[in-house]
Amino acid sequence: MITDGSDFGPLVFVKVNAKWLLVNKSNQRRGETGIKSFKSLSDSKADTLQQEITCFVNFALVGELMFRQKYSDALAVLYETIPITEGEKKSYYDLIASCHYYLKNFDAAEKEVEKYLALFPKDAYGLDFKANIFKQKGQLD
């Protein structure tokens, strides 16, 4: 887990309470939300929306951490992330595999690419990534 935000300024973990942000009356009075249809969201749908927003924010944070080559910190964020949609799952396994790859944890990267390929078996990117892992492990001539 990231304990010191000084390396990347104000960029820190973000927990988003989507339903509160969208239906809070003081926010609506200030004009910060105009989405009244979210007011009727059930708690489970609001939780799902909150998880999707949190996932999106965490992926942005992971991108910044990976850009700064802080792969262990990026993994810590990813392990706190819950992907829901197919696209989120694709990005999730790719990001985890990439972090392990750059940390030279090729066995762990291979396991994550296998999870990726289980969902998307004919994906050329996943197959190419797996071949690169085999090459780094000396298992591909």
C-alpha positions in Angstrom: 0.0 0.0 0.0 1.2 3.5 -0.7 2.1 5.3 2.5 3.8 8.4 1.3 2.2 10.6 -1.4 5.2 13.0 -1.6 6.5 11.2 -4.7 3.6 12.1 -6.8 2.1 15.2 -5.1 -1.6 15.1 -4.2 -2.2 11.9 -6.1 -3.6 9.5 -3.4 -6.1 6.7 -3.1 -9.6 7.9 -4.0 -12.7 6.3 -2.5 -15.7 7.5 -4.4 -19.2 7.5 -2.8 -21.1 7.8 -6.1 -24.6 7.8 -4.8 -23.9 10.4 -2.1 -22.2 12.7 -4.7 -25.1 12.4 -7.1 -28.1 12.6 -4.8 -26.8 14.8 -1.9 -29.2 17.8 -1.8 -26.6 20.4 -1.1 -24.7 19.3 -4.2 -27.8 19.5 -6.3 -28.6 23.0 -4.9 -25.1 24.2 -5.9 -25.6 22.7 -9.4 -22.8 20.2 -9.0 -25.0 17.3 -10.2 -27.9 17.4 -12.6 -28.5 13.7 -12.7 -31.7 13.3 -10.8 -32.4 9.8 -12.3 -29.6 8.4 -10.1 -31.7 9.4 -7.0 -33.8 6.2 -7.5 -30.8 3.8 -7.7 -31.1 0.8 -5.4 -28.2 0.4 -2.9 -26.9 -2.6 -5.0 -26.9 -0.6 -8.2 -25.3 2.4 -6.4 -22.6 0.1 -5.1 -22.0 -1.3 -8.6 -21.7 2.2 -9.9 -19.4 3.2 -7.1 -17.2 0.1 -7.8 -17.0 1.0 -11.5 -16.0 4.6 -10.7 -13.4 3.5 -8.2 -12.0 1.0 -10.7 -11.7 3.8 -13.3 -10.0 6.1 -10.8 -7.7 3.3 -9.6 -6.7 2.5 -13.2 -5.8 6.2 -13.7 -3.6 6.1 -10.6 -2.0 2.8 -11.7 -1.2 4.4 -15.1 0.6 7.3 -13.3 2.4 4.9 -11.0 3.6 2.7 -13.9 4.7 5.8 -15.8 6.9 6.6 -12.8 8.1 2.9 -12.7 6.5 2.3 -9.3 5.3 -1.1 -10.2 5.0 -2.5 -6.7 2.8 0.5 -5.7 0.7 0.0 -8.8 0.2 -3.7 -7.8 -1.0 -2.6 -4.4 -3.6 -0.4 -6.0 -4.7 -3.1 -8.4 -5.1 -5.7 -5.6 -7.6 -3.2 -4.0 -9.5 -2.9 -7.3 -12.6 -4.9 -8.2 -13.2 -5.0 -11.9 -16.8 -5.6 -13.0 -17.2 -5.1 -16.7 -15.5 -7.1 -19.4 -13.3 -4.2 -20.4 -12.3 -3.6 -16.8 -11.3 -7.2 -16.4 -9.3 -7.1 -19.6 -7.4 -4.0 -18.4 -7.1 -5.4 -14.8 -5.3 -8.6 -15.8 -3.2 -6.8 -18.4 -2.0 -4.2 -15.8 -1.2 -6.8 -13.2 0.7 -8.9 -15.7 2.5 -5.8 -16.9 3.6 -4.8 -13.4 4.9 -8.3 -12.7 6.6 -8.4 -16.1 8.5 -5.1 -15.4 9.4 -6.4 -11.9 10.8 -9.5 -13.7 8.3 -11.7 -11.8 7.7 -13.7 -15.0 5.9 -16.6 -13.4 3.4 -14.2 -11.8 3.0 -12.4 -15.1 2.3 -15.6 -16.9 -0.4 -16.5 -14.4 -2.1 -13.2 -14.9 -1.9 -13.5 -18.7 -3.4 -17.0 -18.4 -6.4 -15.3 -16.6 -6.6 -12.7 -19.3 -6.5 -15.4 -22.0 -9.2 -17.5 -20.2 -11.6 -14.6 -20.7 -10.3 -13.6 -24.2 -8.7 -16.8 -25.7 -8.1 -15.5 -29.2 -6.8 -12.0 -28.3 -3.7 -11.4 -30.3 -2.3 -9.0 -27.6 -2.6 -11.6 -24.9 -1.0 -14.3 -27.0 1.9 -11.9 -27.9 2.3 -10.9 -24.3 2.5 -14.6 -23.3 5.2 -15.2 -26.0 7.2 -12.3 -24.6 7.1 -13.8 -21.2 8.2 -17.2 -22.5 11.1 -15.4 -24.3 12.2 -13.6 -21.1 12.1 -17.0 -19.2 14.2 -18.6 -22.0 11.4 -20.9 -23.0 11.0 -19.6 -26.5 13.6 -19.9 -29.2 
